[in-house]
């Protein structure tokens, strides 16, 4: 079920837990190999798959990421499908048709598979905000099955942009070419900027599935340094707790 929302500058941010479970065998490796240089012991790594719902003072709704999708989604080979995002939204009194903006931090299957249901846009009235660099790099099932149904609703941005009143996106490349984070006041929804708490202590620790590990480490260090200087609230996609005050 959804965690408690927090309110910043009159905007409510609610974390929605789409799934909890280990990474499937298709991608799983010992933790020390997944996080190079971390010294982590090989133990079960239970991921949480968080999406975030933003409700501004005027009642406008923005969703950050759409989760792992159904049993036939591109994430099915490694993630604990089906995701429960539709039920999470219902539990906080929101229907998919009420979502006006969807921000996709990036197009990896555990963040974007929920854009489509039954071959149609899951959020029929929403703009889907993606960095142009991410669209340019799209390949495979995401390109073939997820993007075509929402092509008329795609809203490509380049770099920093305000995508809904008070909701800003910022390019944060490395994990993917067009990875972006979303900001609402002091809350930073950072997608896959980092995956494991060990990277908070040492942003140089690399994740084996980063597209560009060097750029990802540099971006992670820069963003975390800025957020810590602000005393911001970190909202990561895969930690057990959805909010962390830096």
C-alpha positions in Angstrom: 0.0 0.0 0.0 1.0 3.6 -0.4 3.2 5.3 2.2 2.2 8.5 3.8 2.4 11.6 1.6 4.5 14.6 2.4 3.5 18.2 1.6 6.1 20.8 0.4 5.1 24.3 -0.6 1.5 23.3 -0.8 2.2 20.3 -3.1 1.5 16.8 -1.9 3.9 14.0 -2.9 2.7 10.4 -2.4 4.9 7.4 -2.9 3.3 4.4 -4.5 4.9 1.0 -4.2 4.4 -0.8 -7.4 6.2 -4.0 -6.3 8.7 -5.5 -3.9 10.9 -8.4 -4.6 14.3 -9.7 -5.7 15.8 -9.2 -9.1 15.1 -12.2 -11.3 17.8 -14.6 -12.4 18.0 -13.0 -15.9 19.8 -10.0 -14.4 20.9 -11.1 -10.9 24.5 -11.2 -10.0 26.3 -11.2 -6.6 26.0 -7.8 -5.0 29.8 -7.3 -5.1 29.6 -7.6 -8.9 26.5 -5.5 -9.2 28.1 -2.6 -7.3 31.7 -2.6 -8.3 34.1 -1.6 -5.5 31.5 -1.7 -2.8 32.7 -4.7 -0.9 29.1 -5.8 -0.4 28.5 -9.4 0.6 26.4 -11.6 -1.5 23.0 -11.5 0.1 19.5 -11.2 -1.1 18.8 -7.8 -2.5 15.1 -6.9 -2.2 14.1 -4.0 -4.5 11.2 -1.7 -4.0 9.8 -0.2 -7.1 8.4 3.2 -6.2 6.5 5.6 -8.3 5.4 9.1 -7.1 2.1 10.9 -7.4 2.2 14.7 -7.2 -0.9 16.7 -6.5 -0.6 20.5 -6.6 -2.7 23.1 -4.9 -5.0 23.3 -7.9 -5.6 19.5 -7.9 -3.5 18.8 -11.0 -1.9 15.3 -10.9 1.5 14.3 -12.1 2.8 10.8 -11.9 6.6 10.1 -11.8 7.3 6.7 -13.5 4.8 4.0 -14.3 6.3 0.9 -12.8 6.8 -2.7 -14.1 3.5 -3.2 -15.8 1.6 -6.4 -16.3 2.6 -10.1 -16.7 3.3 -9.5 -20.4 5.4 -6.4 -19.9 9.0 -6.0 -21.1 10.0 -6.2 -17.4 8.5 -9.7 -16.9 11.8 -11.5 -17.5 13.4 -10.1 -14.3 10.9 -8.0 -12.2 8.1 -9.2 -9.9 5.2 -8.6 -12.3 2.4 -7.7 -12.3 2.9 -4.4 -10.7 0.3 -3.0 -8.4 0.4 0.7 -9.4 -3.3 0.7 -10.6 -4.4 -0.5 -7.2 -2.1 2.0 -5.4 -3.6 4.8 -7.3 -7.1 3.6 -6.5 -6.2 3.4 -2.9 -5.5 7.1 -2.8 -8.7 7.9 -4.8 -7.1 8.6 -8.2 -8.1 7.1 -11.6 -5.7 6.8 -14.5 -7.8 9.3 -16.5 -7.2 12.0 -13.9 -3.4 12.0 -14.4 -2.5 15.0 -16.5 1.3 14.5 -16.8 3.5 11.5 -16.6 7.2 12.0 -16.1 9.4 9.1 -17.1 12.7 9.3 -15.4 14.0 6.9 -18.2 12.8 4.1 -20.4 14.1 1.0 -18.6 11.3 -1.5 -18.4 10.8 -1.2 -14.6 10.0 2.5 -14.9 8.1 2.7 -18.2 6.2 -0.6 -18.7 3.1 0.8 -17.0 2.6 3.4 -19.8 0.5 0.9 -21.7 -2.3 -1.5 -20.8 -3.9 -3.8 -23.3 -2.0 -2.1 -26.1 -3.5 1.4 -25.2 -2.2 4.3 -23.2 -2.7 3.5 -19.5 -3.1 7.3 -18.8 -5.3 8.4 -21.6 -5.3 12.1 -20.8 -1.7 12.5 -19.9 1.3 14.0 -21.6 4.3 11.6 -21.3 7.4 13.7 -20.5 10.7 12.1 -21.7 14.1 13.6 -22.5 14.8 13.7 -26.2 18.1 11.9 -25.6 16.2 9.0 -24.1 13.9 8.7 -27.0 16.8 8.8 -29.4 18.4 5.9 -27.6 15.2 3.7 -27.3 15.6 0.2 -28.5 14.0 -3.2 -28.3 10.7 -3.8 -26.6 10.4 -0.3 -25.3 10.7 1.1 -28.8 8.5 -1.5 -30.4 5.7 -2.0 -27.8 5.6 0.9 -25.3 6.2 4.0 -27.3 4.0 3.5 -30.4 0.7 3.6 -28.4 1.7 6.9 -26.7 3.4 8.6 -29.6 0.7 11.3 -29.9 1.0 12.0 -26.2 4.8 12.2 -26.0 6.3 15.4 -24.8 10.0 15.5 -25.5 12.2 17.9 -23.5 15.9 18.7 -23.7 17.6 19.4 -20.4 15.8 21.3 -17.7 12.1 22.1 -18.0 9.0 22.9 -16.0 6.5 20.3 -17.1 3.7 21.2 -14.8 3.3 24.1 -12.4 6.0 23.6 -9.8 7.2 20.3 -11.2 10.6 20.5 -12.8 12.8 17.9 -14.6 16.5 18.0 -14.9 18.7 15.9 -17.2 20.9 13.5 -15.1 22.6 11.2 -17.6 24.7 8.2 -17.2 22.4 5.4 -16.1 20.8 6.0 -19.5 21.6 8.8 -22.0 18.4 10.7 -21.2 17.9 9.8 -17.5 16.2 12.7 -15.7 15.1 13.5 -12.2 12.0 15.4 -11.1 11.9 18.1 -8.5 9.0 19.6 -6.4 10.4 22.1 -4.0 12.9 20.3 -1.8 11.8 16.8 -2.9 14.0 15.2 -5.6 12.5 12.1 -7.3 15.8 10.7 -8.6 14.8 7.5 -10.5 17.9 5.4 -11.0 20.5 8.0 -10.1 21.4 5.5 -7.4 20.2 2.0 -6.6 21.7 1.0 -3.2 22.3 3.0 0.0 26.0 2.3 -0.3 26.1 4.8 -3.2 25.0 7.5 -0.8 28.3 7.2 1.1 30.4 6.7 -2.0 28.8 8.0 -5.2 31.8 6.6 -7.1 30.6 3.1 -6.6 29.3 2.0 -10.0 26.3 -0.1 -10.8 26.9 -2.8 -13.4 23.8 -1.9 -15.4 24.6 1.8 -15.9 24.9 2.5 -19.6 27.8 4.9 -19.0 29.3 4.1 -15.6 31.8 7.0 -15.6 29.1 9.6 -16.5 26.7 8.0 -14.0 29.2 8.3 -11.2 30.0 11.9 -12.0 26.3 12.8 -12.3 25.5 11.0 -9.0 28.3 12.8 -7.2 27.2 16.3 -8.5 23.5 15.8 -7.9 24.0 14.4 -4.4 26.4 17.1 -3.4 23.9 19.8 -4.5 21.0 18.0 -2.7 22.9 17.6 0.5 23.9 21.3 0.4 20.2 22.1 0.2 19.2 19.6 2.9 16.8 18.2 0.3 14.6 15.1 0.6 15.7 12.3 -1.6 13.0 10.1 -3.2 14.7 7.1 -4.8 13.0 4.5 -6.9 14.4 1.3 -5.3 15.1 1.9 -1.6 12.9 0.4 1.1 12.0 3.9 2.4 10.6 6.3 -0.2 11.9 9.5 1.4 15.3 10.3 2.9 16.3 13.6 4.3 19.9 14.4 3.2 
